[in-house]
Amino acid sequence: MPIRPPKFRPEAWLATLALIAICVISLGNVIVRYATDASFAFTEEFSVFLLVLVTFGGAAVAARDNQHIRIELIEHHLPSKAKKVVYVFQWLAGVIVLGLTAWYGGTLTLQEYQWESLSPGLGLPNWIYVIWLPVLAVAIIIRLTQNLIDRLRGKEGPEVIHES
């Protein structure tokens, strides 16, 4: 298997740092809870927020590397031109869903900002948490588009090995 050089992907770093932060604050909360019978108030609120970052960051990386779950049986048995139609259809479906996510996430972020809504746990502005939804949805759209261009040009990466 050829060795590929590492690629700089901001969303991969974001997801990695978010996962590390979840582990650190959760471990810290467990230790403090067992030692003092009290817990940090911020851990759940931050953990949920960081989990969204992990999910969307990981989805962007998977979109770029063509590793999203899909039905490949159809792709493998189609002629080259028909495959390209399927690729565009897959891209279009993803862009529609993520475009709606970005649109409604942006609308929600704007409303949270205008209404000055505060988070229930720490009292921080809610828009700080919600703004990442449309931003990362757009990042996934960009990565899907890059992947589509590569696939249409015939530059597909190595196949993902599916274990049964």
N, C-alpha and C positions, 0 to 999 in steps of 0.2 A: 504494500500500500504506500503510495507516494506521500512524503511529508510535505504538508503545506505550511507556509509561513503564517504566523498569527496575523490576524487582521484587526485593525483598530475599529471598533464599533462602539460608539458612545452608549447605545442602548444596552449592550452587553455589560459594559462597565457599570452602568446605572443599576441593572438588575443584580449584578454580583454584589455591589456595595449594599444594596437594599437587603439582600438575603443575609449578608454578614451582619448588618444592623439588627435584623429580626432575631438572629441567633443570639447576639450579644445582649440585647435588651430583655429577651425572654429568659435567658440564663440568669442575668442579673436579677430579674424579678423573682425567679424561683429561689435563688439563694437568699435574697432579702426576706421573702415570704417565710421560708423555713427558719431563718435566724431570728426574725422579729415578730412574726405573726401579722405583719402588715405588708402591703405591696405598693409598688409604684403605680400612681394613677395614670400615667401617660402610656404605659406599655400596650394596652389593647388598642388605643386610638392610633398610635404610631405603627403598630404591627399590621393593622388592617390597611393603612395607607401604604406602607412599604410592600405589602403583599400585592397591591395593585401595580406598583412599580415593577415588581418581579414578574408578574404575569404579562404585562404589556411589553416590557423590555424583552423578555424571552420570546414573546410572540413575534416581535420585530426581527430578532435574530433568526428564528425559524423561518420566517417569511423570506428573508434574504437567501437562506441556504436551502430553500425548497424542501423543508422538512415538516411542513404542516400535514396534518392528517387529511387524507383525501382518498378517493377510490382510484387506484392506479391501474387496476385491471383493464379498464377501458383504454387508458393511455397506451399501454403496452401493445395493444392489438390493433391500433389504428395506423393508417398510412401517415406519412410526414405532414402533409397539408391538413389532414383532419386533426392531427395532434395540435397543430398551431391554433386551430379554431377552439379546441378544448382549452388550451392554455389561456386564450383571451377570455373565454367564458369564465374560467376559474378566477382570473384576475378581476373581471368585471363584477362578479358576485362579491368578492372580497372588498373591492373598492366601494360598492354600494353599502354594504353593512358597516364598514369602517367610516365611510363618509357620513352616514347617519349618526354613528357613535360620536364622531368629531363634532358634527353640527349640534346635536342635542347636548353633548357634554360642554361645548362652548356656551350654549344658551344657559345651561345650568350654572356654569362658572360665573357668567355675567350676572345672573340673578342673585347668586350667593354674594357676589361683591356689592351689588346695588342694595340688597337688603341687609347687608352687614351681619349676616348669619354667623354665629359662633359655634364651635364644636362643643358637644355636651360634656366631654371629659375635661379638657384643658382650657376651653374658652378661646381657642385660636380661631382666626377667620377661616370659615369653611372653604372659601375659594382657593386657599393655599393647597388643600388636599385635592380638590376637584379639578383644578386646572391641568393636572397631569393626564387626565382622561383624554381630552381632545388633542393634546400635544403628542402623546404616544400613539394615538390612533392615526394621526397624520404620519408619524414615523413609520408605522406599519404599512401604510399606503405607499410611502416612498420605497420601502424595501420590497413590497410586492411588485411595484413597477420595475425596479431594478432586476428582480428575478424574472419577470416576464420578458424583458428585453434580452436577457441572457438566454432564456429558453427559446425565444424566437430566432435568435442567431445561432442556435445549436450549441451553445456553451453551457451544457448542463454539467453540474458537479457529479462526483461519484454517488451512486445510488445509496440510499439509506438502507441499511440491513434491518429487516424486520424479523424479529425472533418470534417463533410460535410456541 
